């Protein structure tokens, strides 16, 4: 997460695919930092998670307009979700 944050400060990206569970700076915190400093990137986030039952995770994912990849990941699903995210 910290490395991703450093990259987001310096570069432009078509998509930001992030896991919600990462050490030190998780996907949610990365998104929240981006809200403040680079709001133009928010729609480019795609979240990946295997935690779709924890109330905090569910609440966060319901509040954001971003696409979600649920684990276990299937290659065809990943291609479809990322293609749609790039179109949108």
KOLFIDO-794484 format. One record per atom (N, C-alpha, C): residue in three letters; residue number from 1; x, y, z; atom name. Coordinates in Angstrom, 1 decimal. Each point is the difference from the previous one (the first is absolute). Layout:
% residues N
   res     n        x        y        z   atom
   ALA   NUM        X        Y        Z     CA
...
END
This chain:
% residues 88
   res     n        x        y        z   atom
   UNK     1      0.8     -1.2      0.0      N
   UNK     1     -0.8      1.2      0.0     CA
   UNK     1      0.8      1.3      0.0      C
   UNK     2      1.1      0.0      0.8      N
   UNK     2      0.9      1.2      0.1     CA
   UNK     2      0.7      0.2     -1.4      C
   UNK     3      0.4     -1.1     -0.6      N
   UNK     3      0.6      0.1     -1.3     CA
   UNK     3     -1.0      0.5     -1.1      C
   UNK     4     -1.2     -0.5      0.1      N
   UNK     4     -1.0      0.5     -0.9     CA
   UNK     4     -0.3      1.5      0.2      C
   UNK     5      0.0      0.4      1.2      N
   UNK     5     -0.3      1.4      0.3     CA
   UNK     5      1.2      0.9     -0.6      C
   UNK     6      1.2     -0.5      0.2      N
   UNK     6      1.1      0.8     -0.6     CA
   UNK     6     -0.1      0.1     -1.5      C
   UNK     7     -0.4     -1.1     -0.7      N
   UNK     7     -0.2      0.0     -1.4     CA
   UNK     7     -1.1      0.9     -0.4      C
   UNK     8     -1.1      0.0      0.7      N
   UNK     8     -1.1      0.9     -0.3     CA
   UNK     8      0.3      1.5      0.1      C
   UNK     9      1.0      0.3      0.8      N
   UNK     9      0.4      1.4      0.2     CA
   UNK     9      0.7      0.5     -1.3      C
   UNK    10      0.7     -0.9     -0.7      N
   UNK    10      0.9      0.3     -1.1     CA
   UNK    10     -0.5     -0.3     -1.4      C
   UNK    11     -0.9     -0.9     -0.1      N
   UNK    11     -0.3     -0.6     -1.3     CA
   UNK    11     -1.5      0.1     -0.3      C
   UNK    12     -0.4     -0.2     -1.3      N
   UNK    12     -1.4     -0.1     -0.4     CA
   UNK    12     -0.2     -1.5     -0.3      C
   UNK    13     -1.2     -0.5      0.3      N
   UNK    13     -0.4     -1.3     -0.2     CA
   UNK    13     -1.4     -0.1     -0.6      C
   UNK    14     -0.1     -1.0     -0.9      N
   UNK    14     -1.4     -0.2     -0.6     CA
   UNK    14     -0.9     -0.7      1.0      C
   UNK    15      0.6     -0.9      0.8      N
   UNK    15     -0.7     -0.7      1.1     CA
   UNK    15      0.9     -0.2      1.2      C
   UNK    16     -0.6     -0.1      1.1      N
   UNK    16      0.7     -0.3      1.3     CA
   UNK    16     -0.8     -1.2      0.6      C
   UNK    17      0.7     -1.2     -0.1      N
   UNK    17     -0.6     -1.2      0.5     CA
   UNK    17      0.7     -0.2      1.4      C
   UNK    18     -0.8      0.0      1.0      N
   UNK    18      0.5     -0.2      1.4     CA
   UNK    18     -0.8     -1.0      0.8      C
   UNK    19      0.8     -0.7      0.8      N
   UNK    19     -0.7     -0.9      1.0     CA
   UNK    19     -0.4      0.8      1.1      C
   UNK    20     -1.1     -0.3      0.7      N
   UNK    20     -0.4      0.7      1.2     CA
   UNK    20      0.9     -0.3      1.2      C
   UNK    21      0.6     -1.2      0.0      N
   UNK    21      0.8     -0.4      1.1     CA
   UNK    21      1.5      0.0     -0.4      C
   UNK    22      0.7      1.0      0.5      N
   UNK    22      1.4      0.1     -0.2     CA
   UNK    22      0.6      0.6      1.3      C
   UNK    23      1.3     -0.4      0.2      N
   UNK    23      0.7      0.5      1.2     CA
   UNK    23      0.2      1.5      0.0      C
   UNK    24      0.0      0.6      1.1      N
   UNK    24      0.2      1.4      0.2     CA
   UNK    24     -1.0      1.0     -0.6      C
   UNK    25     -0.2     -0.1     -1.3      N
   UNK    25     -0.9      0.9     -0.7     CA
   UNK    25     -0.9     -0.9     -0.8      C
   UNK    26     -1.2     -0.3      0.4      N
   UNK    26     -0.9     -0.9     -0.7     CA
   UNK    26     -0.7      0.8     -1.1      C
   UNK    27     -0.8     -0.8     -0.8      N
   UNK    27     -0.6      0.6     -1.2     CA
   UNK    27     -1.0      1.1      0.3      C
   UNK    28     -0.7     -0.1      1.1      N
   UNK    28     -1.0      1.0      0.4     CA
   UNK    28      0.8      1.3      0.4      C
   UNK    29      1.0     -0.1      0.8      N
   UNK    29      0.8      1.2      0.4     CA
   UNK    29      0.7      0.6     -1.3      C
   UNK    30      0.4     -0.8     -0.9      N
   UNK    30      0.6      0.5     -1.2     CA
   UNK    30     -1.0      0.8     -0.8      C
   UNK    31     -1.2     -0.5     -0.1      N
   UNK    31     -1.1      0.7     -0.7     CA
   UNK    31     -0.4      1.3      0.8      C
   UNK    32      0.0     -0.1      1.3      N
   UNK    32     -0.3      1.3      0.8     CA
   UNK    32      1.0      1.0     -0.2      C
   UNK    33      1.3     -0.4      0.0      N
   UNK    33      1.0      1.0     -0.3     CA
   UNK    33     -0.1      0.6     -1.4      C
   UNK    34     -0.4     -0.8     -0.9      N
   UNK    34     -0.1      0.5     -1.4     CA
   UNK    34     -1.2      0.9     -0.1      C
   UNK    35     -1.1     -0.2      0.8      N
   UNK    35     -1.1      0.9      0.0     CA
   UNK    35      0.5      1.5      0.3      C
   UNK    36      0.9      0.1      0.9      N
   UNK    36      0.5      1.3      0.4     CA
   UNK    36      0.9      0.7     -1.0      C
   UNK    37      0.9     -0.9     -0.6      N
   UNK    37      1.1      0.6     -0.8     CA
   UNK    37     -0.2     -0.1     -1.5      C
   UNK    38     -0.6     -1.1     -0.4      N
   UNK    38     -0.2     -0.3     -1.5     CA
   UNK    38     -1.4     -0.4     -0.3      C
   UNK    39     -1.0      0.7      0.3      N
   UNK    39     -1.4     -0.4     -0.2     CA
   UNK    39     -0.3     -0.5     -1.5      C
   UNK    40      0.8      0.5     -0.9      N
   UNK    40     -0.3     -0.4     -1.4     CA
   UNK    40      0.3     -1.5     -0.2      C
   UNK    41      0.8     -0.6      0.9      N
   UNK    41      0.3     -1.4     -0.2     CA
   UNK    41     -1.0     -1.0      0.7      C
   UNK    42     -1.0      0.6      0.7      N
   UNK    42     -0.9     -0.9      0.8     CA
   UNK    42     -0.7     -1.0     -0.8      C
   UNK    43     -0.5      0.4     -1.2      N
   UNK    43     -0.8     -0.9     -0.8     CA
   UNK    43      0.9     -1.1     -0.6      C
   UNK    44      1.3      0.2      0.0      N
   UNK    44      0.9     -1.0     -0.6     CA
   UNK    44      0.3     -1.2      1.0      C
   UNK    45     -0.4      0.1      1.2      N
   UNK    45      0.2     -1.1      1.0     CA
   UNK    45     -0.8     -1.2     -0.3      C
   UNK    46      0.6     -1.1      0.1      N
   UNK    46     -0.7     -1.3      0.0     CA
   UNK    46      0.4     -0.7      1.3      C
   UNK    47     -0.9     -0.4      0.8      N
   UNK    47      0.4     -0.7      1.3     CA
   UNK    47     -0.1     -1.5     -0.1      C
   UNK    48      1.0     -0.7      0.6      N
   UNK    48      0.0     -1.4      0.0     CA
   UNK    48     -0.1     -0.4      1.5      C
   UNK    49     -0.8     -1.0      0.3      N
   UNK    49     -0.1     -0.5      1.4     CA
   UNK    49     -0.6     -1.4      0.0      C
   UNK    50      0.4     -0.7      1.1      N
   UNK    50     -0.7     -1.2      0.3     CA
   UNK    50     -0.9      0.1      1.2      C
   UNK    51     -0.1      1.2      0.5      N
   UNK    51     -0.8      0.3      1.2     CA
   UNK    51     -1.2      0.7     -0.4      C
   UNK    52     -1.1     -0.7     -0.3      N
   UNK    52     -1.2      0.6     -0.4     CA
   UNK    52     -1.1     -0.2      1.0      C
   UNK    53      0.4     -0.4      1.3      N
   UNK    53     -1.0     -0.2      1.0     CA
   UNK    53      0.3      0.9      1.2      C
   UNK    54      1.2      0.6      0.2      N
   UNK    54      0.3      0.8      1.1     CA
   UNK    54     -0.8      1.3     -0.2      C
   UNK    55     -0.7      0.5      1.1      N
   UNK    55     -0.9      1.1     -0.2     CA
   UNK    55      0.7      1.3     -0.4      C
   UNK    56      1.2      0.2      0.5      N
   UNK    56      0.8      1.2     -0.5     CA
   UNK    56      0.3      0.0     -1.5      C
   UNK    57      0.4     -1.2     -0.4      N
   UNK    57      0.3     -0.2     -1.5     CA
   UNK    57     -1.2      0.2     -0.8      C
   UNK    58     -1.1     -0.6      0.4      N
   UNK    58     -1.2      0.1     -0.8     CA
   UNK    58     -0.5      1.4      0.0      C
   UNK    59      0.0      0.7      1.1      N
   UNK    59     -0.4      1.4      0.0     CA
   UNK    59      0.8      0.9     -0.9      C
   UNK    60      1.3     -0.2      0.1      N
   UNK    60      0.9      0.8     -0.9     CA
   UNK    60     -0.3     -0.3     -1.5      C
   UNK    61     -0.1     -1.2     -0.3      N
   UNK    61     -0.2     -0.4     -1.5     CA
   UNK    61     -1.4      0.5     -0.4      C
   UNK    62     -1.0      0.1      0.8      N
   UNK    62     -1.3      0.5     -0.4     CA
   UNK    62      0.0      1.5     -0.2      C
   UNK    63      1.0      0.7      0.7      N
   UNK    63      0.0      1.4     -0.1     CA
   UNK    63      0.8      0.6     -1.2      C
   UNK    64      0.9     -0.9     -0.6      N
   UNK    64      0.8      0.5     -1.1     CA
   UNK    64     -0.6     -0.5     -1.3      C
   UNK    65      0.2      0.8     -1.1      N
   UNK    65     -0.6     -0.4     -1.3     CA
   UNK    65      0.9     -0.9     -0.8      C
   UNK    66      1.1     -0.5      0.6      N
   UNK    66      1.0     -0.7     -0.7     CA
   UNK    66     -0.3     -1.5     -0.2      C
   UNK    67      0.6     -0.6     -1.0      N
   UNK    67     -0.1     -1.4     -0.3     CA
   UNK    67      0.7     -0.8      1.1      C
   UNK    68     -0.4     -1.3      0.2      N
   UNK    68      0.6     -0.8      1.0     CA
   UNK    68      0.3     -1.4     -0.6      C
   UNK    69      1.2     -0.5      0.3      N
   UNK    69      0.4     -1.3     -0.4     CA
   UNK    69      0.0     -0.9      1.3      C
   UNK    70     -0.9     -1.0      0.0      N
   UNK    70      0.0     -0.8      1.2     CA
   UNK    70      0.9     -1.3     -0.2      C
   UNK    71      0.6     -0.3      1.1      N
   UNK    71      0.9     -1.2      0.0     CA
   UNK    71     -0.8     -1.2      0.3      C
   UNK    72      0.3     -1.2     -0.5      N
   UNK    72      1.2     -0.2     -0.9     CA
   UNK    72     -0.3      0.6     -1.4      C
   UNK    73      1.1      0.5     -0.5      N
   UNK    73     -0.1      0.7     -1.3     CA
   UNK    73      0.0     -1.1     -1.1      C
   UNK    74     -0.9      0.3     -1.0      N
   UNK    74     -0.1     -0.8     -1.2     CA
   UNK    74      0.5      0.8     -1.2      C
   UNK    75      0.9     -0.5     -0.8      N
   UNK    75      0.6      0.9     -1.1     CA
   UNK    75     -1.0      0.7     -0.8      C
   UNK    76     -1.1     -0.7     -0.4      N
   UNK    76     -1.0      0.6     -0.9     CA
   UNK    76     -0.7      1.1      0.7      C
   UNK    77     -0.3     -0.2      1.3      N
   UNK    77     -0.7      1.1      0.8     CA
   UNK    77      1.0      1.2      0.1      C
   UNK    78      1.2     -0.2      0.2      N
   UNK    78      1.0      1.1      0.1     CA
   UNK    78      0.0      0.7     -1.3      C
   UNK    79      0.1     -0.7     -1.1      N
   UNK    79      0.0      0.7     -1.3     CA
   UNK    79     -1.2      0.8     -0.2      C
   UNK    80     -1.2     -0.5      0.3      N
   UNK    80     -1.3      0.6     -0.2     CA
   UNK    80     -0.1      1.3      0.9      C
   UNK    81      0.3     -0.1      1.2      N
   UNK    81     -0.1      1.1      1.0     CA
   UNK    81      1.0      1.1     -0.4      C
   UNK    82      1.2     -0.3     -0.3      N
   UNK    82      1.0      1.0     -0.4     CA
   UNK    82     -0.3      0.6     -1.3      C
   UNK    83     -0.5     -0.7     -1.0      N
   UNK    83     -0.5      0.6     -1.2     CA
   UNK    83     -1.1      1.0      0.2      C
   UNK    84     -0.9     -0.4      0.8      N
   UNK    84     -1.2      0.9      0.3     CA
   UNK    84      0.5      1.3      0.7      C
   UNK    85      1.0     -0.2      0.9      N
   UNK    85      0.5      1.1      0.8     CA
   UNK    85      0.7      1.0     -1.0      C
   UNK    86      0.7     -0.6     -0.9      N
   UNK    86      0.7      0.9     -1.0     CA
   UNK    86     -0.9      0.7     -0.9      C
   UNK    87     -1.1     -0.6     -0.3      N
   UNK    87     -1.1      0.6     -0.9     CA
   UNK    87     -0.7      1.2      0.7      C
   UNK    88     -0.2     -0.2      1.3      N
   UNK    88     -0.8      0.9      0.8     CA
   UNK    88      0.7      1.2      0.5      C
END
